[in-house]
Amino acid sequence: MDMSVFDLFKIGIGPSSSHTVGPMVAARRFLQDNAPLDDVAEVKAELYGSLALTGIGHATDKAVLLGLMGETPQGVNPTQVDAQLAAAEAAGQLALLGQHAVPFKRGTHLVFHMAESLPEHPNGMRFTLTRKDGGVSSKVYYSVGGGFIREEGEEATAVATVAVPYPFGTMDELLAHGVRSGLTIPQMLRANECVRISDEELNAGLDKIWRVMRDCITHGLETPGQLPGGLNVKRRAASLWTQAQANAGNPNSLPHDALHQVSLYAMAVNEENAAGGRVVTAPTNGAAGIIPAVLRYYAEDCKPSDPATGVRNFLLTAAAIGMLCKRNASISGAEIGCQGEVGVACAMAAAGLVAALGGSNGQIENAAEIGIEHHLGMTCDPIGGLVQIPCIERNGMGAVKAITAASLALKGDGTHFVSLDEVIETMRQTGADMQAKYKETSLGGLAIHVITVNHAAC
């Protein structure tokens, strides 16, 4: 498959990879593909399906405008976003790619089609550009989860453009490569990556991903206050972390306090995500806390002799699982529910932890299978269309379940009844059977059984 570890782990901003990161990338790409822009009279963006229904709560409107202004998820300054957009709306114009100004008015140039979906994916958007001579260019994009975008008519499964030593489309194929070569899963993933970049570049990239993840946890654990959006949700990770530190060494502390801290790491990340902060898509923003939390657990609580190598092996292995899930099912909550976000992140973290601790390829596969199996059927039903409830706590629970899955796998010999390939296919079919109201539309589940007031999306 033509996918890299850096496709799965992308540095960006919250609150959503599919609703924020993807639309920002699509808007910018549309203008780049239609350059030059000096004779453009008007640009219109239309959002459909889940992008329209939960777009305000997921900051899709902000993302589209930022993309049209030339910003990128990895380059935009999260602390300046609101001021940037306020200035543009006050002026009634957007500077396309930061260069050519055109008129802008919500409702005219940014339209939400709440009752309409486009055919290829629930997260559809159409951009239309009109030139001063009357010429019109239009293109449809789909945000397919994890910050990935696809143009209308583009094949869902990309064909590999670079030959790699260990190509795989299923876990069975990857395991077979391991048997023939005698290599571990992270060793094979490293060999595949090093067809594109050097070993030093790969290590530097992986180390940067971990550094951003670690910084996100730290900032979340230090930042109190209230999350934006109108639900008046208080950030809890900082105060709970303070309590946990004060209780350290207390003879009356509970034996599971280490896992309590893991859940706080995950919640800290997803509070940062909900606040529109800097996060790493892993494999989505809605599930961005699980892998960093389990990585910090590995680095601090497992006391590895070579933490740098362990962290790199963790990320490479986690990426392999994410690639398989994206290729053979989905990582989009709008397509298959939260099983494709929190469930996949749990599987990735469980497999990564086993690899970092020196587990066998069979044990890695077993851990990933356990991680997904016990999230099958999980719906995506965010209250008020915000990536807050139940998303933040789900990350805390998912991180703990990943450690449990890794522990179970490491205590076995790698043999088990249900294969990872089988459970990924089950996840795909379960998502296909799931009603749309449970797939990131906020039309079912918790989203309609909890009364909300004073919320911008209402």
C-alpha positions, 0 to 999 in steps of 0.5 A: 500500500502506498502509505507512510507512517507520516500519513498516519501521524500528522501534526495539525490542530484540533478539534477534528482530523476529518472535519478540520484538518481534511477540509483545510487541506482540501480548500488550499489544494483547490486554490493551488490547483486553480492558480493563478488567482489574480482574476478570481471574482468569487469563491464558494465552499459548500459542505454536505452530510456530516461536515454540515451537520457537525461542522460548526462544533468541529470547526469545519467553517474555520478550517475551510476559511483558513485553507482558502487563506493559505494556512496548513494544519501543521503551520497555522498558529492555533492561538491566532486563528480566532483573531485571523478569522474575525479580521477577515469576516469584519473586512468582508473579504478573504485573501486567497492563499494570502494574496488576492482578496475576494468578497466573503459572506457566510451563507453566500460563500460558505453554505451548509447543506444539512439535509444532503450528502454527496455520493462517495462519502458522508464528509463531502465538500464542493468548492467553486471558483468564478473568474472575472470573465465568467469562467467557472471551476468546481471540484468535489472533495471528500474528507475520508478520516485521519486528515486524508482527502480524496477527490471525486472519482479518485480510487479509494485504495491507492496503488503503490507508486514506490516498490517496497521490500515488504508490501502488504495489504493484510496482516496475514501478508505482513506476518508471512513476510516476517516468517520468511525474513525473520524480521519483526513488524517494526523492522519491516516497516522501517525497511519500507519507509527507508525506500523513501527517506534515509534512516536518519530522516526516519528517526528524526521524523518519528522523534518529532512526532513523539515530541509533539505528542509529549508536549501536548500531554504536558500542556494539557496537564497544566491548563485548566479552564473551560472548553469552547463551544457552549457546553461549558465543559470544564477541563479536568485533566489538570486538576485531576493530575494535581490530585494524583501528584499530591496523592503519590506515595500515599499508603492509602492510594489505590493500586491502579493509580498508574492506569489512572494517570494514563487515562489523564494523559489521554484526556489531557491530549483530547482537551487540547484537541477540543480547544483547537490546540496543536495535536498529532492525528493518531490516527484521527484527532477524535482519538488522538490521546490514546497513542501518546498516553500509552507511549508515555506509560511505556517511556516512564512506567515500563522503564525501558533500557533504550526508550528512543528505539522503543518509541520508534518501534512503537510508532512504526508498529502502530502505523502498520495497524492503522494502515491496515484499518484504513485500507480494509475498513475505515478510520472515519467516524462519519463512515463507520462510527467511533469503532474506527477512531477510538477502536483503531487507536486502541489497537494501534497503541496495544500493538505498538506497546507489545512491539516496544516491549519486545513481543513477537509478531504474533503477539503484536497481531493478537494485541491489535485484534483485542483492541478492535474487538472490544470496540466493535459497534461503538457509535460516534454521537458527539453531544452538540456536535463537539469533540468533547462528550463522550470523546474525551473520556473515551480516549482515557478508557481506550488508553487503559484498554490498550494496555490491558490488550497488550498485557493479555497478548504478551502473556500468550504465545501469539495464537488466538481464535479471531485474526486481526484481518477478520476483526477489521472486516467485521468492523467494516461490515458493522460500520456499513450496517450502522445507521447514519444517525450514529455516525458523526451526525449528532442525530442519535445516541447521546447527542439527542438524549442529553439536552443542550442549551446556549450552544452555537451549533443548536 
